């Protein structure tokens, strides 16, 4: 009798690398591309995003998991929350101007 051939197990594929996150972003005020740099100071737990062109900046609290994209996202969210009612006021003003 012949001995049965054993099948070799396939090697597991290597895990996929996580995509790299951006570190330079577009400024929400002057719209320059890749002009916003984010710095994170874990010693003082402060994160700052600042534009190199128009010198606008935003600071927030940081923790060990904070990444530059998190700081930029918080800045964009803060800008949107401040501008939330502005569009409605502009629309009302333009409707009033149409009546003239």
N, C-alpha and C positions, 0 to 999 in steps of 0.2 A: 504494500500500500504506500501511496505517495503522501508526503506531508503537505498540508494545506499552506498556501502562501498567505502570509499576513499582509494586510494593507497598511501602508504607512499613512499616518494622520497628516492632513494638510497643515502646513504652518499657518498660523493666524496672520492675517494681513496687518501691517503696522498701523497704529492708530493715526488718524488724520490730524494734521497740525491745525491748531486754531488759527483763524484768519487774523492778520495783524491789524490792530486798530490805529486810526489816524492819530497823529500828535500835533499837526498843524491844521487849523480850521479857517473858514471864511468869517470875516468880521460881520456881525449883524448891523453895524452902523455905517461903515464906509464900503462894505461889500468887496474889499480886496481879498483875493484868493490866498489862502494859506498864510495869513498875516497874524492870526491869533495863536499864541503859544501859551501852554498851560504849565504852571509849576506847582508842585505839591511839596509842602514842608511838613513832613510827618513829625518832626520834633515839636513844632508848635501847633500841629493839627490844623493848618490853614492851606487852602488851595486857591490859586489865583489864575485867572485867564486874562491876558492883556493883548491888545492889538499893537503891533509895532508901527503902524501907519498913523492911525488917528489917536492913539494913546488911551483909548477907552479901556477900562478894566472891570473885573468882577471878582469878588472874593467870597469864599464860602468855607464852611467847616469841612475837614477831611478826616478820613479814617484809613486804616491799613489797606482796605480794599479799593480805595478811590483811584480811578484812572483818569487821564486827561480828557477822555471823551465824556466822562461823567460830569466833570467841571463845566465843560462847554455846553452840555445838554441842560444843566441847571441854569446857566446864563441865558440860553435861548428861552427856556420856560419862564424865567423871571421877566424877560423882555416881553413875551407874549401876555403874561398876566398884567403887566403895567399898561400895555396897549389894548387891552380887552375892550374898554368902553370908547376908545378913540374913534374907531370906525363908525360906530353908531352916531356919534356926535357929528362927524363929517358928513354922513349921509343926510342927517336932519338939516344941516346947514345948507347943503347943496339943493335939497328940495325947497327950502325957503327962498333961495336965490332964483329958482326957476319961476317962481310966482311973480317976480318983478317984471 
